């Protein structure tokens, strides 16, 4: 089990274009760290790839194996150093950040690259007189992981709508077997078939969708109650899909 987890790909850093990622990939090559480029922002663990909110986003994600993620981060930290070798000009966007905004970088390091993280530490020390121990920085990361791992509510209205659509598809499918002489009922069955497909997809999404956390672990996107009702919707949707398929075949074969 651990060996399988070690061989899973994890996002290291995102870029706008493949060219922007060349510096990082060359560093990984020099340190003999395998990597993979993903030209898709949908790396959140969506099992069926139906995260339409992120679909089509202009991003290139550099991924490394789970077993190499800490080594890759250490390499980048060494290269970034403590930020003292990088000159900060008034035009740099981090130079305009206030104390609270710089603290946000430390508390959400997964949203920033290693250089920005190092510069935030430096600016907090030089401009705001704030220094942090390694234990405090580790605590920030742990709190961030705990925050990201908190499951979301599935949405009662969505669950109810999926349940009703599934039940309606089952009912119409059963009724169709008693109305074989009504050819127009085939159109109703086709609509029910499409509805059943959407119900199955939604139920699967609510039940099994997980997201990748910065430490490499995975957490369910939706809370336990939502996953329970999601499985119920999934079962009803699957039953509806089978019944509508059979009903359509009976009328067309």
Phi, psi and omega in degrees: 000314179296323180295320178295319179296322180297334184264007176277146179278140179232141178291134178256313181199148180251149180222162180285324182221162176300328180295323180295334183274354187297324179297314180294315182296327178292324177294319178295322177298316181298328181263010177055045177252115180298145179215168179218140178259128179243116180268061182195132180280355184274075179243031186267002178094015178294113188296332182251001179071033181253030176276078187293338181296325181260350184298131176086002179294146183277090182209148174237122183255127175269120181247147173231163179294149182304323181290343182254359188297316181292322178295320179295318179295322179296320178300316180292324178295320178295317180294322178286333182061214176260013178085359184287337181274356181257125179280130179257119180258161179301338181279344180295136185295330180290335180295336181270356182286139173275181183299316182295320180292322177293322177296326178299327178294318180292327183275346178226061184296339180292344181265000184227161176273173186294325180294315178299320180297315180295319180292325177297319176299317181294315181294322177297324180286313186282322186261336184236000177065030181247125176238152183229140176280165178299324179296321179292320179294321177296321178297321176301316182294320180294320178294324178294317179297319178298320179295314181292332182282347181296121183288157179262157173284136183290337182097108184300317183297321179293319179295316180296318180297318178296319179297313181296317180298320179293314180297317180298320179296321178296314182298312181295326179294317179295316180299326183299332181290342179260002181230045183295337181279349181267099184292334182291341181293344179298325179294322177297319180295323178296320176296317178297324179297314178296319178297319180297321178299315179295323179295317179298315180298315181295316180298319178296317180298313180293328186276319194238354183296132178230160180237149179274129178266160183303335180273004178096346179281170179238147179225147177296141180288323186251151183293169188300318181297317179296322179292323179297308180291333175296321177293322177297316177297321180297316180296314179296319178296320179295319177298317180297321181295318179295313183295317180293324178297313179298316182297320179293318180296320179300324183275339187251336183280000000 
